Amino acid sequence: MKWVLLLIGLPAVFLNTAVAKEFIPRLGLSVEQNDNIYKTRENAEEDTIVTPYFGFIYEGQGPQLDASVDFEVRNERYTSSSFGNQNLFSVDAYIDWAIVPNRLIWAVEDVASTQRIEAFDKATPDRLQNFNVFTTGPDFIFSSGVYESLLKLRLGDVSYSEKTDLDNQRFIGSVSAKRLINDYSSFGMNSAISIVDYEEAYRDDDGYKIGFVGATYERELPYGTFEMSAGINRVAHDSGVDEDAPMGELAFEYDG
């Protein structure tokens, strides 16, 4: 069903002559030096990863539909043969349908990629699986001259081609509210929750809930934007184990 939605919706956007379109090709080479390739506590081994890659971003924006496809293929090569050479891909496609412009949007997104089944297992380093995350749901937007708020609700499905015992469904909800202090700064409150339920019966106790509550201050500067965030994350496992952790972030985006 998820691919049907995307395969019908994306061509409808890209073939519409009234939609503004943009195609951005990508081609490059990355080199990474890792001094502990297997992430072991002792007897660390190093390796160099050389990765040529190519791909593209294709976007379409219209009065009621926005859509995008971000596609990439890369070939990872380990010069010391820690892992075998692998061709990996990733694709991120979404459709946003403005049912009521600036008030109600229905979002559909699918993210797929290949990944190693046991990323740091020396015995089986080259076994791959396909990983897919599908989400859909509404965005409710409320705004006035001073206040802006956003409510997001998503239903998601996560699937693996090999480790099927990890397949799960999830509900994701988030609420954010922002108050404009003046023309160049704002203060906001954010909260979110994710509820994860595994499909396999013997994993019933492995489900969990992730919650977050925090605050954000944002200020526009002459050459960019400064943002400061702080909050707390909470993970509640179905097994009864709960964990809390503080979160803080400082960010500056240069607009030169």
Phi, psi and chi 1 to 4 in degrees:
 res  aa     phi    psi   chi1   chi2   chi3   chi4
   1 MET       -  -38.8 -174.6   61.6 -175.1      -
   2 LYS   -64.3  -42.1   52.8 -162.1  173.7 -170.1
   3 TRP   -69.8  -32.3  -73.3  107.6      -      -
   4 VAL   -60.4  -45.7  170.7      -      -      -
   5 LEU   -60.7  -45.0  -71.2  171.1      -      -
   6 LEU   -71.4  -40.6  -69.9  169.6      -      -
   7 LEU   -71.1  -25.0  -68.3  174.7      -      -
   8 ILE   -83.5  -43.3  -68.4  175.8      -      -
   9 GLY   -73.7  -42.3      -      -      -      -
  10 LEU   -64.8  -48.1  -70.0  171.6      -      -
  11 PRO   -61.4  -33.5  -24.5   35.1      -      -
  12 ALA   -60.6  -35.0      -      -      -      -
  13 VAL   -76.2  -47.2  173.6      -      -      -
  14 PHE   -72.4  -26.1  -63.6  138.5      -      -
  15 LEU   -88.3   -7.2  -64.8  176.2      -      -
  16 ASN   -78.5  118.1 -173.0  -16.1      -      -
  17 THR   -69.0  -17.9   57.0      -      -      -
  18 ALA   -83.1   -3.0      -      -      -      -
  19 VAL   -95.8  134.2  173.0      -      -      -
  20 ALA   -75.2  129.1      -      -      -      -
  21 LYS  -121.7  151.9  -52.2  177.2 -173.2   69.6
  22 GLU  -145.3  132.4 -175.2  175.2   20.7      -
  23 PHE  -119.9  123.3  179.0   79.8      -      -
  24 ILE  -123.3  105.6  -54.9  172.6      -      -
  25 PRO   -77.0  154.3   27.8  -32.0      -      -
  26 ARG  -134.4  135.9  -70.5 -167.4  -55.2 -130.9
  27 LEU  -151.2  128.4  178.4   65.5      -      -
  28 GLY  -168.2 -174.9      -      -      -      -
  29 LEU  -143.5  129.9  177.0   72.7      -      -
  30 SER  -118.5  146.9   69.4      -      -      -
  31 VAL  -129.2  125.1  179.2      -      -      -
  32 GLU  -127.4  130.2  175.2 -172.5  -14.6      -
  33 GLN  -102.9  121.1  175.7   64.0   32.5      -
  34 ASN  -120.0  121.4 -166.8  -43.6      -      -
  35 ASP   -90.3    1.2   60.0    0.8      -      -
  36 ASN  -148.7   73.6 -171.4    3.3      -      -
  37 ILE   -63.2  -31.4 -163.7   68.1      -      -
  38 TYR   -95.9    0.5  -64.9  115.0      -      -
  39 LYS    52.8   51.3  -70.6 -174.2  167.3   38.4
  40 THR   -99.4  157.2   54.6      -      -      -
  41 ARG   -76.7  -28.8  -65.6 -177.8 -179.2  -85.3
  42 GLU  -131.8  160.3  -61.3  177.8   -6.6      -
  43 ASN    52.8   51.2  -58.2  -40.2      -      -
  44 ALA   -63.9  140.2      -      -      -      -
  45 GLU  -117.2  140.8  -62.8 -177.6   26.7      -
  46 GLU  -107.0  158.6   63.7  178.6   34.4      -
  47 ASP  -159.7  160.6 -154.9  -21.8      -      -
  48 THR  -113.9  131.0  -58.3      -      -      -
  49 ILE  -108.0  118.6  -49.3  166.9      -      -
  50 VAL  -109.0  122.4  179.2      -      -      -
  51 THR  -131.5   99.2  -52.4      -      -      -
  52 PRO   -75.8  145.0   24.2  -28.9      -      -
  53 TYR  -147.5  157.0   62.5   88.6      -      -
  54 PHE  -147.5  160.8   71.3   90.8      -      -
  55 GLY   174.0 -164.6      -      -      -      -
  56 PHE  -160.5  160.5   63.7   84.8      -      -
  57 ILE  -120.4  128.5  -61.1  175.5      -      -
  58 TYR  -125.4  120.0 -166.7   17.2      -      -
  59 GLU  -124.7  145.1  -63.2 -179.9  -23.4      -
  60 GLY  -134.8  131.8      -      -      -      -
  61 GLN  -128.3  123.9  -65.2 -177.4  -25.2      -
  62 GLY  -130.6 -177.6      -      -      -      -
  63 PRO   -60.1  -35.4  -21.7   32.9      -      -
  64 GLN  -126.3  -15.3  -74.6 -169.9  -77.1      -
  65 LEU  -124.7  129.3  -78.0  177.7      -      -
  66 ASP  -118.9  139.5  -69.6  -15.6      -      -
  67 ALA  -148.1  157.8      -      -      -      -
  68 SER  -155.8  147.6  172.3      -      -      -
  69 VAL  -129.6  124.1  177.1      -      -      -
  70 ASP  -117.4  111.2 -173.1  -18.8      -      -
  71 PHE  -123.9  139.5  175.9   78.1      -      -
  72 GLU  -150.0  139.0 -176.1  175.8  -81.7      -
  73 VAL  -122.5  133.7  174.0      -      -      -
  74 ARG  -137.8  152.0   56.3 -166.3 -177.9  -82.1
  75 ASN  -118.6  105.3  177.4 -110.6      -      -
  76 GLU   -85.8  128.3  -69.3 -173.1   -9.3      -
  77 ARG  -127.2  124.9  -63.8  174.7  173.4  -90.9
  78 TYR  -102.2  115.9  -67.8   76.3      -      -
  79 THR   -66.3  -26.8   57.8      -      -      -
  80 SER  -100.2   11.3  -62.7      -      -      -
  81 SER    61.4   32.2  -58.7      -      -      -
  82 SER   -61.9  -39.7  -62.6      -      -      -
  83 PHE  -127.8  158.6  -63.1   89.6      -      -
  84 GLY   -75.6  159.5      -      -      -      -
  85 ASN   -63.3  137.4  -61.9  -22.5      -      -
  86 GLN  -136.2  139.5  -66.2  -72.8   -0.5      -
  87 ASN   -96.5  117.2  -65.9  -45.9      -      -
  88 LEU  -118.1  149.4  -52.9  175.3      -      -
  89 PHE  -133.1  160.5   86.7   94.6      -      -
  90 SER  -149.6  145.5   62.7      -      -      -
  91 VAL  -144.2  136.1   59.1      -      -      -
  92 ASP  -131.0  112.9 -176.4  -13.3      -      -
  93 ALA  -124.9  139.4      -      -      -      -
  94 TYR  -144.2  157.1   76.6   81.8      -      -
  95 ILE  -132.9  129.1  -56.3  169.0      -      -
  96 ASP  -114.9  118.8  -74.2  -12.7      -      -
  97 TRP  -108.0  115.2  173.5   31.3      -      -
  98 ALA   -82.1   92.4      -      -      -      -
  99 ILE   -65.6  -47.6  -59.7  173.6      -      -
 100 VAL  -124.8  105.2 -179.1      -      -      -
 101 PRO   -51.3  133.4  -27.0   35.2      -      -
 102 ASN    64.3   13.1  -59.2  -42.5      -      -
 103 ARG  -132.8  -50.0  -75.0  -69.2 -178.6  -92.0
 104 LEU  -137.5  121.8  173.9   59.7      -      -
 105 ILE  -125.1  136.4  -64.2  173.0      -      -
 106 TRP  -104.6  124.6 -166.3  -86.8      -      -
 107 ALA  -111.6  139.3      -      -      -      -
 108 VAL  -130.9  128.3 -179.4      -      -      -
 109 GLU  -141.7  141.0 -176.8  173.7   12.6      -
 110 ASP  -134.0  128.2 -163.6   78.6      -      -
 111 VAL  -121.5  124.7  179.2      -      -      -
 112 ALA  -133.3  148.5      -      -      -      -
 113 SER  -162.5  164.5   65.3      -      -      -
 114 THR   -98.7  147.3   52.2      -      -      -
 115 GLN  -151.9  158.7   57.8 -178.9 -136.1      -
 116 ARG   -73.0  139.0  -70.8 -174.8  169.4   87.4
 117 ILE   -67.7  -48.6  -63.3  175.9      -      -
 118 GLU  -120.2   93.9  -58.9  -68.2  -12.9      -
 119 ALA   -61.3  -31.6      -      -      -      -
 120 PHE  -122.4   25.2  -52.3  114.7      -      -
 121 ASP   -96.1  115.7 -175.5   -4.8      -      -
 122 LYS   -64.9  -27.0  -64.4 -177.7 -179.7 -178.7
 123 ALA   -74.2  -33.4      -      -      -      -
 124 THR  -134.8   62.7   58.8      -      -      -
 125 PRO   -78.3  -15.2   30.7  -35.4      -      -
 126 ASP  -108.2    5.0  -55.6  -34.0      -      -
 127 ARG   -77.8  127.8  -68.9  177.9   56.3 -155.8
 128 LEU  -112.7  158.6  -60.6  178.5      -      -
 129 GLN  -144.6  158.1   66.7  179.0  -17.9      -
 130 ASN   -92.0  138.6  -63.8  -37.0      -      -
 131 PHE  -124.4  133.4  170.6   69.7      -      -
 132 ASN  -139.7  133.8 -166.7   89.4      -      -
 133 VAL  -126.3  121.0 -179.8      -      -      -
 134 PHE  -117.6  130.2  173.1   79.6      -      -
 135 THR  -135.3  148.0   56.0      -      -      -
 136 THR  -153.0  149.9 -174.9      -      -      -
 137 GLY   161.9  176.5      -      -      -      -
 138 PRO   -95.0  155.7   33.3  -33.7      -      -
 139 ASP  -116.0  127.0  -67.1  -13.2      -      -
 140 PHE  -108.0  124.1  -60.7   94.1      -      -
 141 ILE  -114.5  130.5  -56.2  166.1      -      -
 142 PHE  -128.5  130.5  -49.9   91.8      -      -
 143 SER  -149.7  151.6   62.7      -      -      -
 144 SER  -140.0 -166.6   64.9      -      -      -
 145 GLY   -67.1  -27.9      -      -      -      -
 146 VAL  -115.1  -33.9  177.4      -      -      -
 147 TYR  -108.7  144.3  -65.7   95.2      -      -
 148 GLU  -134.8  134.1  -63.2  179.1    6.7      -
 149 SER  -140.4  153.9   57.6      -      -      -
 150 LEU  -142.8  129.1  174.1   63.9      -      -
 151 LEU  -115.4  123.1  169.0   63.5      -      -
 152 LYS  -117.3  132.7  -71.1 -171.9  174.7 -173.9
 153 LEU  -127.8  132.1  -59.3  173.4      -      -
 154 ARG  -138.0  140.5  -64.0  -72.7 -172.3  -87.5
 155 LEU  -107.3  134.1  -71.0  175.7      -      -
 156 GLY  -131.2  155.4      -      -      -      -
 157 ASP  -133.0  125.7  179.4   82.7      -      -
 158 VAL  -116.9  127.9  178.9      -      -      -
 159 SER  -137.3  149.1   59.3      -      -      -
 160 TYR  -123.6  143.5  -61.6   76.7      -      -
 161 SER   -78.1  -24.6   62.0      -      -      -
 162 GLU  -113.1  -60.0  -62.9  -65.2  -26.3      -
 163 LYS   -81.8   72.6  -79.5 -162.2  167.5 -174.0
 164 THR   -69.2  -16.1   54.8      -      -      -
 165 ASP   -70.1   -9.7   60.3  -46.5      -      -
 166 LEU   -92.5   -6.2  -64.0  177.4      -      -
 167 ASP   -57.3  138.1  -67.9   -4.1      -      -
 168 ASN  -153.3  161.1   62.9   81.1      -      -
 169 GLN  -111.0  154.4  -77.6   79.1   43.5      -
 170 ARG  -148.5  150.4   56.0 -171.3   60.4 -163.2
 171 PHE  -113.7  132.3  168.9   78.5      -      -
 172 ILE  -127.0  127.7  -54.3  164.7      -      -
 173 GLY  -134.3  142.8      -      -      -      -
 174 SER  -146.7  147.5   66.0      -      -      -
 175 VAL  -132.9  132.3  178.5      -      -      -
 176 SER  -135.6  143.4   62.4      -      -      -
 177 ALA  -136.6  133.7      -      -      -      -
 178 LYS  -129.4  136.4 -179.4  169.6   66.5  173.8
 179 ARG  -115.1  128.2 -175.2 -175.6 -171.7  -80.3
 180 LEU   -77.4  120.3  -59.6  178.1      -      -
 181 ILE   -78.2  -43.7  -59.6  173.3      -      -
 182 ASN  -156.1 -164.6   47.7   44.6      -      -
 183 ASP   -68.7  -15.3  -68.8  -19.7      -      -
 184 TYR  -129.7    9.7   48.7   84.7      -      -
 185 SER  -149.1  156.3   62.2      -      -      -
 186 SER  -151.5  159.4   64.4      -      -      -
 187 PHE  -130.4  135.8  175.5   79.7      -      -
 188 GLY  -139.4  158.5      -      -      -      -
 189 MET  -117.4  140.3  -63.6  -65.7  -64.1      -
 190 ASN  -134.0  144.0  -47.3  -75.4      -      -
 191 SER  -148.0  150.5   63.0      -      -      -
 192 ALA  -154.6  154.1      -      -      -      -
 193 ILE  -144.4  140.7 -174.2  170.1      -      -
 194 SER  -126.5  129.4  -61.9      -      -      -
 195 ILE  -115.8  117.7  -58.1  172.6      -      -
 196 VAL  -111.5  128.8  177.2      -      -      -
 197 ASP  -129.0  117.7 -178.4   30.8      -      -
 198 TYR   -76.9  148.8  -72.8   96.8      -      -
 199 GLU   -75.3  -37.4  -67.5 -177.3    0.7      -
 200 GLU   -70.5  133.7  -67.2  -65.1  -34.1      -
 201 ALA   -60.6  -39.0      -      -      -      -
 202 TYR   -74.8   -3.2   67.1   86.3      -      -
 203 ARG  -103.4   14.8  -81.8 -170.3  172.2  -91.2
 204 ASP   -55.9  -35.9  -74.8  -15.2      -      -
 205 ASP   -81.2   -2.9  -70.2  -19.9      -      -
 206 ASP   -93.3   -6.9  -69.8  -18.0      -      -
 207 GLY   -64.2  161.5      -      -      -      -
 208 TYR  -156.5  165.9   57.7   89.7      -      -
 209 LYS  -126.0  134.3  -56.6  175.9 -176.9   66.2
 210 ILE  -116.8  124.7  -60.5  177.1      -      -
 211 GLY  -122.9  152.2      -      -      -      -
 212 PHE  -144.1  137.8  168.7   78.3      -      -
 213 VAL  -136.0  132.5  176.8      -      -      -
 214 GLY  -163.6  178.5      -      -      -      -
 215 ALA  -131.3  151.0      -      -      -      -
 216 THR  -135.6  134.6  -60.0      -      -      -
 217 TYR  -116.5  130.7  172.9   75.1      -      -
 218 GLU  -129.7  137.8 -175.6  175.7  -45.6      -
 219 ARG  -140.6  131.2 -177.7 -178.3  178.5   90.3
 220 GLU   -85.1  130.1  -66.9 -175.4    8.7      -
 221 LEU  -111.2  168.5  -58.4  172.9      -      -
 222 PRO   -56.6  -29.8  -26.9   34.8      -      -
 223 TYR  -122.7   23.0  -61.6  102.7      -      -
 224 GLY   161.8 -162.2      -      -      -      -
 225 THR  -129.7  131.9  -58.1      -      -      -
 226 PHE  -106.7  135.1  169.1   77.5      -      -
 227 GLU  -136.5  135.7 -175.4  174.5  -50.6      -
 228 MET  -129.1  128.1  177.3  174.0   59.7      -
 229 SER  -131.1  147.7  -59.5      -      -      -
 230 ALA  -151.2  147.7      -      -      -      -
 231 GLY  -178.8 -165.1      -      -      -      -
 232 ILE  -139.1  137.4 -173.0  166.8      -      -
 233 ASN  -102.5  144.7  -66.9  -66.9      -      -
 234 ARG  -135.9  129.7 -179.7  176.6  179.7   82.7
 235 VAL  -115.5  123.7 -179.5      -      -      -
 236 ALA  -117.3  110.5      -      -      -      -
 237 HIS   -84.2  148.0  -62.9  -89.2      -      -
 238 ASP   -62.6  -21.4  -69.2   -9.0      -      -
 239 SER   -73.4   -9.2   59.9      -      -      -
 240 GLY   104.3   -3.9      -      -      -      -
 241 VAL   -88.7  127.3  178.4      -      -      -
 242 ASP  -116.5  146.6  -62.3  -22.2      -      -
 243 GLU  -137.0  141.0  -58.1  172.6  -88.8      -
 244 ASP  -124.5  146.9  -63.9  -44.5      -      -
 245 ALA  -152.6  133.7      -      -      -      -
 246 PRO   -75.7  158.5   28.0  -33.9      -      -
 247 MET  -138.0  137.6 -174.3  -80.9  -65.0      -
 248 GLY  -145.1  146.6      -      -      -      -
 249 GLU  -151.5  136.9 -178.8  179.6   16.1      -
 250 LEU  -120.9  131.2  -65.5  174.1      -      -
 251 ALA  -140.2  143.4      -      -      -      -
 252 PHE  -133.0  125.6  175.2   74.6      -      -
 253 GLU  -110.2  117.7 -178.0  176.8  -20.3      -
 254 TYR   -84.5  130.5  178.3   69.2      -      -
 255 ASP  -114.3   44.5  -62.7  -31.5      -      -
 256 GLY   -71.6      -      -      -      -      -
